[in-house]
Amino acid sequence: MLEDEEQNDGCKPMVLSSLSFSMFTLGTVAPQFTGVSIVEDGGEGITMGLEMNWEGNPNIILDIKTRLGVGFPVQVKNIAFTAFLG
């Protein structure tokens, strides 16, 4: 079990006995930064904001096992998001 999986153990729904990654790749598409803003905050420093778009081709497979003993994989593909980080 990965360290992150141990930390997220308390976040899984009660009906699940285990939730783990059998595959986690973010693919070959890099995120695109589409905007940058800089805000000066009175001489104390500079805050930088980044606008980012990502339409990736990840391959993420979750192995899920229920408390009833039923196990199945869930695959996540073709994720896209736009975010402002700042």
Contacts in CASP RR format, 6 or more apart in sequence:
PFRMAT RR
TARGET T0000
AUTHOR 0000-0000-0000
METHOD contacts of the structure
MODEL  1
MLEDEEQNDGCKPMVLSSLSFSMFTLGTVAPQFTGVSIVEDGGEGITMGL
EMNWEGNPNIILDIKTRLGVGFPVQVKNIAFTAFLG
1 20 0 8 1.000
2 20 0 8 1.000
2 21 0 8 1.000
5 19 0 8 1.000
5 20 0 8 1.000
5 21 0 8 1.000
8 19 0 8 1.000
12 18 0 8 1.000
12 19 0 8 1.000
14 67 0 8 1.000
15 66 0 8 1.000
15 67 0 8 1.000
16 64 0 8 1.000
16 65 0 8 1.000
16 66 0 8 1.000
16 67 0 8 1.000
17 65 0 8 1.000
17 66 0 8 1.000
17 67 0 8 1.000
17 69 0 8 1.000
18 63 0 8 1.000
18 64 0 8 1.000
18 65 0 8 1.000
19 62 0 8 1.000
19 63 0 8 1.000
19 64 0 8 1.000
19 65 0 8 1.000
20 62 0 8 1.000
20 63 0 8 1.000
21 60 0 8 1.000
21 61 0 8 1.000
21 62 0 8 1.000
21 63 0 8 1.000
22 61 0 8 1.000
22 62 0 8 1.000
22 63 0 8 1.000
22 73 0 8 1.000
23 59 0 8 1.000
23 60 0 8 1.000
23 61 0 8 1.000
24 58 0 8 1.000
24 60 0 8 1.000
24 61 0 8 1.000
25 58 0 8 1.000
25 59 0 8 1.000
25 60 0 8 1.000
26 56 0 8 1.000
26 58 0 8 1.000
27 56 0 8 1.000
27 57 0 8 1.000
27 58 0 8 1.000
27 59 0 8 1.000
28 57 0 8 1.000
29 54 0 8 1.000
29 55 0 8 1.000
29 56 0 8 1.000
29 57 0 8 1.000
31 52 0 8 1.000
31 53 0 8 1.000
31 54 0 8 1.000
32 52 0 8 1.000
32 53 0 8 1.000
32 54 0 8 1.000
33 50 0 8 1.000
33 51 0 8 1.000
33 52 0 8 1.000
34 51 0 8 1.000
34 52 0 8 1.000
34 53 0 8 1.000
35 50 0 8 1.000
35 51 0 8 1.000
36 48 0 8 1.000
36 49 0 8 1.000
36 50 0 8 1.000
36 51 0 8 1.000
37 48 0 8 1.000
37 49 0 8 1.000
37 51 0 8 1.000
38 46 0 8 1.000
38 47 0 8 1.000
38 48 0 8 1.000
38 49 0 8 1.000
39 46 0 8 1.000
39 47 0 8 1.000
39 48 0 8 1.000
39 49 0 8 1.000
40 46 0 8 1.000
40 47 0 8 1.000
41 47 0 8 1.000
47 86 0 8 1.000
48 86 0 8 1.000
49 84 0 8 1.000
49 85 0 8 1.000
49 86 0 8 1.000
50 84 0 8 1.000
50 85 0 8 1.000
50 86 0 8 1.000
51 82 0 8 1.000
51 83 0 8 1.000
51 84 0 8 1.000
51 85 0 8 1.000
52 82 0 8 1.000
52 83 0 8 1.000
52 84 0 8 1.000
52 85 0 8 1.000
53 80 0 8 1.000
53 81 0 8 1.000
53 82 0 8 1.000
54 79 0 8 1.000
54 80 0 8 1.000
54 81 0 8 1.000
54 82 0 8 1.000
55 78 0 8 1.000
55 79 0 8 1.000
55 80 0 8 1.000
56 78 0 8 1.000
56 79 0 8 1.000
56 80 0 8 1.000
57 77 0 8 1.000
57 78 0 8 1.000
58 76 0 8 1.000
58 77 0 8 1.000
58 79 0 8 1.000
59 75 0 8 1.000
59 77 0 8 1.000
60 75 0 8 1.000
60 76 0 8 1.000
60 77 0 8 1.000
61 73 0 8 1.000
61 74 0 8 1.000
61 75 0 8 1.000
61 76 0 8 1.000
62 73 0 8 1.000
62 74 0 8 1.000
62 75 0 8 1.000
62 76 0 8 1.000
63 71 0 8 1.000
63 73 0 8 1.000
64 71 0 8 1.000
64 72 0 8 1.000
64 73 0 8 1.000
64 74 0 8 1.000
65 71 0 8 1.000
END
